[in-house]
Amino acid sequence: MVSGPVSASKEKLRLWIRLLRASRTIEGELRERLSTEFDTTLPRFDVMAALYRVPDGMLMSDLSRFLLVSNGNVTGIVDRLVSEGLVQRGQRNGDRRTSIVQLTKAGKDTFRTMAAAHERWVGELLAGVTKSDAKQLTSMLKAFRSNWEGRE
């Protein structure tokens, strides 16, 4: 069977499938390792990572928007992190309707330990990708993102 040239749309479909498979495979492995090594979940890690990037804390609405999840999802995770002493809630300018959440010292220490392991694991999982290829792919995906970002 002789096949002709593959259309651009077919190549893009193949790219999408490969990106999706790679993402799902890596995410699955990271979920498993976070559970095994730290008895935590990827969503908890993601919440802590977002809060770590903003030391002064984030409004709950900003946190959920940043993570692209509902306020309800974030609230449950934050409630558990607060009960474990890893996150604290505060009020913004004394306004009881809005709360700012931030990592506690224990939360920062815990996150730093998890983040170091996470970075090491991603390095292992992407061991076959050179630094140069990683930079090029990152640049390409960033450009791609800017093409559709902001569309509603």
Secondary structure, 3 states (H helix, E strand, C coil): CCCCCCCHHHHHHHHHHHHHHHHHHHHHHHHHHHHHHHCCCHHHHHHHHHHHHCCCCEEHHHHHHHHCCCHHHHHHHHHHHHHCCCEEEEEECCEEEEEEEEECHHHHHHHHHHHHHHHHHHHHHCCCCCHHHHHHHHHHHHHHHHHHCCCC
